[in-house]
Amino acid sequence: KGALGVIVVVICGIMGAISGSAFTGIAALGGIMIPELRREGYSRGFATSLVTCSSILGSLIPPSVPLIIYGWATGTSILAGFLSTVVPGILTIITFSVLNIVYARKYANAPVVEETVAEEKPKSKKKVIIESIPALMMPVIILGGIYGGIFTATEAASVCAVLAILLGIFVYRRLKAKNTLNMLRSTASSIGSIFMMIFFCLLLSQAMTQLQIPQMLVNVFLGFTDNKYVVLLMVNVFLLFVGMIVNDTTAIMLCAPLLLPLINAYGISPVHFAAIMVVNLSAGCLTPPYASVLYFGMKIGHAEFGEMMKNTAVFLLIGYLPIVLLTTYIEPISMALPRLFGLV
């Protein structure tokens, strides 16, 4: 009992390895898995929260878009940043899975039958596995190519974009001319807005540098305390607040150049700080008033804010907050893999 919920958490991690985005999990799995969880006896609020909260694994499991932005904004190795959040991502999968099992065994009631779209004729397990192999090879190609030094993160995106198009046209035969035009239109709109945001964030960053605001911040903190653990706690609180009001990409563009001199002054590795920042800001996708992934999950799961927030708070406070603190204060959690690969 509870196995289906564990599958949801793990698949959200796999989706993160394909897309690098926190939205992908709920977008790809919400409409499919929430009704299935309801049939297993989960409440609508918990089922929707489980898929929604697990979606933040897209920001932790490499290749992660926020880590690419961080590496670009600070000059830190993107590959080292990718490796820094692997262990926090795995720990998050474990804690969310445990919370799911506890809930399923204690609270899940009799299965609920809901009205769903007409189902296709069930396929055999063997056929499903064979059809899934080409798509499941994408994270293998992405991660294997990046970690094997075959291509960069950007080149990996290009390779898999081409591969996805070819699979959609020739293997799964779901990608048509109309779909492709809509996809290109949506992508162009998203990229355009991101570039405008980066442009103005760079202007602000340069203005802060010219005004020596980062140096002032360092001096204030050094005058306040020389204990790096207290400073890390204050930085975490600050990032949590920022994550509640802006998206993670904007927060990284604004805060990374501002906080990095402070982090360096206390002898904290930029790679370690990459893990701290991304793990912390990922919670902002679920914490109002911004909470973009939370609101998207409510729409996909047809759930009320109250029932969603109650269960989401459980995942954040019991399942995710310990991961944030462990990543912050136990350096090997984020630094072991980058050191193993000789990147720091």
Helices and strands as residue ranges (DSSP letters): H 3-19, H 23-39, H 44-54, H 57-60, H 65-74, H 78-84, H 86-106, H 125-147, H 153-166, I 167-171, H 177-210, H 213-224, H 228-245, H 248-265, H 270-282, G 283-285, H 292-301, H 305-314, I 315-320, H 321-329, H 332-340
